[in-house]
Structures are given as C-alpha cells and as structure tokens.
Amino acid sequence: MAKDGTIEFTQYLLPDGRTKIIHIYCADDIVKMANTVRTLGGVFEAEFLTTGEVSLTVLYKEEDIAIEVVPNGPGIREAVDRLVKSAVEILTPQADARG
C-alpha cells in the first residue's frame, strides 16, 4: 500500500532481480494520476542499471507502456512525473472507450 504523498514502485535489485517495494514522494496531482494508472491496471517498476542509470517503467498487461531512463539522482522525481503523465495519456483513452 502506498504511503500518503508517494507512488509505490516494485524495485528490481542487482544482481539477481530480487524485488522490494519502494515509495517515491511526488506532488499530490501526480499521486492522483498514478492512482488512476493503478486503478486501470498499471504497475510501477524501477530498476538500477549497471550503467548507473535508473529505469522507471509502467507495466500494463505484460507490456511496458511508459519508460524513463535517467541518471540516479535528483532528476528521478521529474522522470516519475513524466512517466505518470505518459501512462495516463496512454491508458485514459482505453478507459473512455470501455464506457
């Protein structure tokens, strides 16, 4: 369960892909959008790459529908914002089409 003001991600750990749950603090409007993504079936994932970068993805029906790859550091929060907005844009028309 996500903490207030955060988005819950499943983080894949090196070297063997073990997982743990992490929470990234975001603005309230982004958290609300992320909750919409989750309600529609999206899953947030994060992975530290061997390059030192971080891969952030939204998985939907076994497919990555949004991805951000950024250096590990202060730019992660902005990347999460872009990731969430992208996922909402992709998933919202599908929700509208279902009526």
N, C-alpha and C positions, 0 to 999 in steps of 0.2 A: 504494500500500500504506500502510495506516495505521501511524503510529508508535505505540510502546508507550504505553498510557495515553491515547490520543487516538481521536477519531472523525473520519474523513475526510469532508469535505464538498466538493462542487463549488460554487464561488462564482461567481456571475454578476456581472460588473463593469459599471458605468455607463461610458459612455452607450450602448454598443452590444452588451452581453450577452456579451462575451468571457468565457471561463471560466479559472479557475485552481483548483488543489487547495489547500485549507487543512485544518489539523488543529486540533481543539478538544480541549483536555485535560479529561477527566472522571474521575469516580470509577471504580474497576475494575468495580463491579457494573453501572454504566451502559454502560461499554465492552462488557462481555459481552452485555448486552441488544442493543446496537447491532450487534454481530457476528451475533446471531440474526436481526435485521431484514435485514441484508445477505445472509445465507445464504438467507433466504426470498425475496429479490429486491428488497428495498427499497434506494433510493438517497437519500442525504442531500444536500440542496441548501441554499444560503444566498444571499441577495441583499440588498444595501444598497439601501433605497428612497430616493426623492427626499425623503421626509418626514424622513429622518434615522433611521428605524427599520430594523431588520433582520428580514427574513422568513426563517424556517427551515422547511423542508418535508421530508417523506419522500415520495418518488415511488415508486409501485408500479403496475406495468402501465399506465404512461402517465397515472396519476391521482394527485393529491396526497391522501394518506390521513391525514396529520397535518400541522398547521401551527401555528407560533407566530410572532407579530409583536410585537417588543419594541424598546424604545429601545436604541440602540447603547451598550453599556457593561457594567458588571459583572453585570447581570441575564441576560446571554446564557447563561452556564453553567447557571443554573437552568432557563432556557427549553429548553435542549438536553435536560436531564434529563426534563422534562415531555414533550417531543417524542418521545424514545425510548420512554418508558413507554407513551405513547398508541399508538405504532406497534406495539409488542409486543402490546398488548391487542387491536388490530385484526387483526394477522396470525397470532397464535398459534392462534385457533380454526380458521383456514383450514388451518394445518399439521396440526392434530389431525384435521380432517375427512378429510384425504388419507390418514391412517393411517400 
